[in-house]
């Protein structure tokens, strides 16, 4: 990396440390693709790679007060990605069969269990927001995002129409994004919208 670019990134890290959201957006868009590519190599999973990128940038923003002291922003981000990858594989190591499938390159679409391997900090924020939802919206969210049920299945389980389920989910996702934005800042929403994971409508 040219020295002038490194100095520029050090300045961006300094500004992020002062809660500059525009500086965060520059760093995010500059590194999201390379970190995602690294995540794919480590996890062999599109879903898991997105979660690793989420985790890196969520942690970067939440610990932004430490960034002005970082001399090598690029190295710091890639170290975060390596650490997130190690954490992910450590979680997988609890299930040797699942880990073997990951290394064999099986797609997450063929392996729903893989999608349940969550990355801690991002998941903690989402869980915090979901806990604030009205009871039926929360139940719909949990059944959709964690149990993998579709609108009709949720409707049958709760005794409501499929369209009502969809409306509850739309409202729940909107609330979660707004809650996280108000409490933790727009950078968290930027990360989760770009790599939506659980926070999308299907």
GIJOCOR-V235138 format. One record per residue. N is the residue number from 1. RES is the residue in one letter. PHI is phi in radians with two decimals (999 if undefined). PSI is psi in whole degrees, 0 to 359 (* if undefined). OMEGA is omega in degrees with one decimal (999 if undefined). Layout:
BEGIN
n: (N;N)
res: (RES;RES)
phi: (PHI;PHI)
psi: (PSI;PSI)
omega: (OMEGA;OMEGA)
END
This chain:
BEGIN
n: (1;2;3;4;5;6;7;8;9;10;11;12;13;14;15;16;17;18;19;20;21;22;23;24;25;26;27;28;29;30;31;32;33;34;35;36;37;38;39;40;41;42;43;44;45;46;47;48;49;50;51;52;53;54;55;56;57;58;59;60;61;62;63;64;65;66;67;68;69;70;71;72;73;74;75;76;77;78;79;80;81;82;83;84;85;86;87;88;89;90;91;92;93;94;95;96;97;98;99;100;101;102;103;104;105;106;107;108;109;110;111;112;113;114;115;116;117;118;119;120;121;122;123;124;125;126;127;128;129;130;131;132;133;134;135;136;137;138;139;140;141;142;143;144;145;146;147;148;149;150;151;152;153;154;155;156;157;158;159;160;161;162;163;164;165;166;167;168;169;170;171;172;173;174;175;176;177;178;179;180;181;182;183;184;185;186;187;188;189;190;191;192;193;194;195;196;197;198;199;200;201;202)
res: (X;X;X;X;X;X;X;X;X;X;X;X;X;X;X;X;X;X;X;X;X;X;X;X;X;X;X;X;X;X;X;X;X;X;X;X;X;X;X;X;X;X;X;X;X;X;X;X;X;X;X;X;X;X;X;X;X;X;X;X;X;X;X;X;X;X;X;X;X;X;X;X;X;X;X;X;X;X;X;X;X;X;X;X;X;X;X;X;X;X;X;X;X;X;X;X;X;X;X;X;X;X;X;X;X;X;X;X;X;X;X;X;X;X;X;X;X;X;X;X;X;X;X;X;X;X;X;X;X;X;X;X;X;X;X;X;X;X;X;X;X;X;X;X;X;X;X;X;X;X;X;X;X;X;X;X;X;X;X;X;X;X;X;X;X;X;X;X;X;X;X;X;X;X;X;X;X;X;X;X;X;X;X;X;X;X;X;X;X;X;X;X;X;X;X;X;X;X;X;X;X;X)
phi: (999;-0.99;-1.07;-1.11;-1.21;-1.11;-1.10;-1.06;-1.24;-1.10;-1.17;-1.10;-1.10;-1.07;-1.18;-1.06;-1.04;-1.73;1.21;-1.41;-1.23;-1.20;-1.16;-1.04;-1.06;-1.09;-1.12;-1.04;-1.22;-1.27;-1.98;-1.04;-1.22;-1.18;-1.22;-1.13;-1.06;-1.10;-1.07;-1.08;-1.08;-1.34;-1.72;1.05;-2.51;-1.09;-1.08;-1.15;-1.11;-1.06;-1.15;-1.17;-1.13;-0.92;-1.05;-1.06;-1.37;-1.11;-1.13;-1.01;-1.26;-1.16;-1.88;-1.09;-1.12;-1.54;-1.22;-1.03;-1.50;-1.45;-1.53;-2.25;-0.97;-1.08;-1.11;-1.13;-1.12;-1.25;-1.15;-1.06;-1.13;-1.08;-1.11;-1.13;-1.13;-1.10;-1.07;-1.07;-1.17;-1.13;-1.12;-1.15;-1.12;-1.22;-2.27;-1.05;-1.13;-1.16;-1.08;-1.09;-1.15;-1.07;-1.17;-1.36;1.47;-1.24;-1.16;-1.13;-1.19;-1.67;-2.46;-1.05;-1.07;-1.04;-1.21;-1.56;-1.39;-1.72;-1.76;-1.04;-1.18;-1.06;-1.12;-1.08;-1.15;-1.11;-1.06;-1.08;-1.18;-1.08;-1.11;-1.55;-1.25;-1.01;-0.89;-1.28;-1.08;-1.08;-1.14;-1.09;-1.01;-1.12;-1.18;-1.33;-1.46;-1.86;-1.75;1.31;-1.42;-1.54;-1.00;-1.14;-1.13;-1.14;-1.04;-1.12;-1.20;-1.73;1.29;-2.31;-1.29;-1.04;-1.14;-1.15;-1.03;-1.05;-1.09;-1.07;-1.19;-1.03;-1.15;-1.11;-1.14;-1.09;-1.10;-1.05;-1.11;-1.17;-1.05;-1.15;-1.13;-1.21;-1.47;-2.05;1.81;-1.09;-0.99;-1.12;-1.16;-0.97;-1.11;-1.28;-1.33;-1.24;-2.11;-1.15;0.95;-1.29;-1.70;-2.48;-1.69;-2.08)
psi: (130;145;324;323;323;318;321;317;327;321;321;318;321;316;321;321;338;17;31;107;329;324;320;316;322;311;318;309;333;326;352;320;317;323;324;316;319;318;321;316;321;315;340;27;127;314;313;323;319;319;325;319;316;309;316;311;330;313;322;315;317;332;30;337;341;349;327;338;356;124;335;85;317;315;324;316;319;330;319;319;318;316;319;323;318;317;318;311;329;321;318;331;344;344;93;323;318;319;320;321;321;311;336;353;24;135;146;336;338;2;78;332;325;324;346;356;105;155;131;305;314;315;323;317;317;316;322;316;317;326;341;354;153;151;313;323;317;317;319;315;311;318;325;309;328;334;346;21;148;178;315;318;319;317;318;319;325;352;35;165;155;321;326;321;312;317;318;318;319;314;321;314;320;316;316;314;316;320;312;323;316;320;324;353;158;332;325;318;319;314;313;332;323;319;79;326;247;341;60;161;130;*)
omega: (177.4;-176.4;-179.5;179.1;178.3;177.6;178.0;-179.2;174.5;177.0;177.0;177.5;178.0;-179.7;175.7;177.5;177.0;177.3;176.6;-175.7;179.4;176.8;176.3;-178.9;178.2;179.7;-179.3;-177.2;179.1;-171.7;-174.0;-176.5;-178.9;177.7;176.9;178.7;177.0;179.2;177.6;-179.7;-177.0;-169.9;-175.0;-175.2;178.5;-179.3;-178.9;178.5;175.9;-179.4;178.1;177.8;175.2;-175.0;-179.1;-174.5;173.8;179.0;179.8;-178.5;-176.9;179.4;-173.1;-179.3;-179.5;-169.6;179.5;-179.4;-177.1;-178.7;-176.7;-176.8;-178.9;178.7;179.7;-180.0;-179.8;173.9;176.7;179.8;177.8;-179.4;178.3;177.4;177.7;178.5;179.9;-178.4;176.5;177.1;179.5;-176.5;175.7;178.5;-174.7;-179.9;179.6;179.3;178.8;179.3;179.6;-178.6;176.5;175.6;178.7;-177.6;177.5;178.6;177.0;-171.6;-175.1;178.8;-178.9;-177.2;-178.8;177.3;-172.1;177.5;-158.9;-170.2;178.5;-179.4;179.8;-179.9;179.7;179.5;178.9;179.5;-178.7;-179.9;-179.6;-176.9;169.4;-172.4;-175.5;174.7;179.2;-179.1;177.8;179.3;-176.8;-179.7;-179.7;-171.4;-175.3;178.8;176.6;-179.1;176.4;-175.3;-177.1;180.0;178.2;179.7;178.2;-177.9;-176.5;-180.0;178.3;-177.5;178.9;178.3;176.1;176.2;-179.6;179.8;177.3;-177.3;177.2;179.9;-180.0;-179.0;177.8;179.8;-177.8;-179.6;-179.3;179.0;-178.1;178.4;-179.2;-174.4;-172.3;177.8;-178.0;177.5;178.3;178.9;177.5;-179.3;-174.8;176.9;-179.7;176.7;-165.9;-178.9;-178.8;-169.8;175.6;177.7;176.4;999)
END
